[in-house]
């Protein structure tokens, strides 16, 4: 069996940066264990799969360890494959997912995600969080699957050296560390060892949580964010009621076939 495969670097305008995602367009779903094995073999933070459904597609994402409910860079990458390779005349594509309806729209040289707004609620810092991150946040919020740990400065977030073993003991699936940016509105890093991804290079879904926080704190609906991982990436985020628009570049790095 040959399965088309595209490697897309998302939230970057150049190769070797941003967050790499595998994308596999399918005619129909393969068994779940096969989807998981392919994602494990690819060993990217996520591999996205989609199958036609009406005018759009059903979309799913797998880390090397598990299927996840929402993935920003995997959706951006899937949108690029559809709009650049499969439906070149289209300006947008709609996906059906575990997290409801999603969309990718071409906006000039950017691709823009239409994602759910997932604001967090303030909580006391969970036991062990400071030790897991290697520093104490000034504020913690809890959202769907993710905790948002707020720090005072970009340098503090950049200097974090998390303990993977202690991160695995945290309740949340993923942990976002964020702070005001020196040259952008805010910066972040994202850790999700429970999902098989110690540090994700650029995490669109995390900005469903961080965007409403910074929009309220800074008093503005349009924000520019940097995820300051080693690969790094830029995101342009807009809070729009119950939705968050997240825009970025994406580049095709590799294409071919998976043989199984």
Secondary structure, DSSP 8 states (H G I E B T S, - for coil): -EEEEEEEEES-SSTTSSEEEEEEEESS---HHHHHHHHHHHTSSEEEEEEEETTEEEEEEE-SS-EES--HHHHHHHHHHIIIII-TT-SEEEEEETTEEEEEEEETTEEEEEEE----EEE---TTHHHHHTS--SEEEE-SSEEEEE-S-HHHHHT----HHHHTTSSSSEEEEEEE-SSSSEEEEEEEGGGTEEEES--TTTHHHHHHHHHHHHT-SEEEEEE-SSS-EEEEEEEETTEEEEEE-EEEEEEEEEE-
